[in-house]
Amino acid sequence: MKPHPWLQPLYRRVLVTLFCFAWTAWEGYYDASSIWFLLMLGISAWAVWDFFISGNYAPKAEEVDTTGSDSG
């Protein structure tokens, strides 16, 4: 599946993931045995895997400076 361009900036992926974990924490506090807690736990785990571990949102080759030269 092709990654959505809206999620390409790192800060957006971090905010979405933090929102998922906050919702998971709320559901765990309110009722840890509910289906909503388990659902949000799964969504949070999937967000971490898809956004940060899988490499779907890695910088493209042309965006990465591989020359090793410092321009500053």
Secondary structure, DSSP 8 states (H G I E B T S, - for coil): ----GGG-SHHHHHHHHHHHHHHHHHHHHHHTTSHHHHHHHHHHHHHHIIIIIS-TT---GGGS--S-----
